[in-house]
Amino acid sequence: MTLEGRHLGFVTEGIRMPCHMHFNKRKEMLVPDLESVVTILDKENKPIVQLCDGHPSDLRDAPREKFIPGKFIHPHSAIWINGRGDIVVAEWVPIGRVTLLRRV
């Protein structure tokens, strides 16, 4: 959509169940997806990378000790990039989960 509300098109490549979007300084779009993946898109809305494997697990209601480091459960509406370029992802799980992906 333009700022005037004109529809420009749909983004479907690499997107399954998106629930939010965030733009960084390079105008890339970060899209948390309830299907266990975060997709980063370029200015042309083409995927640059997908973080995690995108295979939903049955861990949504599991105790914290069952969570697998580096595997998202349900990335949700809180995603942002801090001043160092690290990505912070909040997940939609009953006991809460926040993942910090450090830029290297």
Protein Blocks (a to p, Z undefined) as FASTA:
>chain_A
ZZkopafbdcfehpabdcbdcddfkopacdddfkhpacdddfkopafbdgdjhiacfklm
pcfklpcghiafbdcfbdcddfkopacdddddfkopadddddZZ
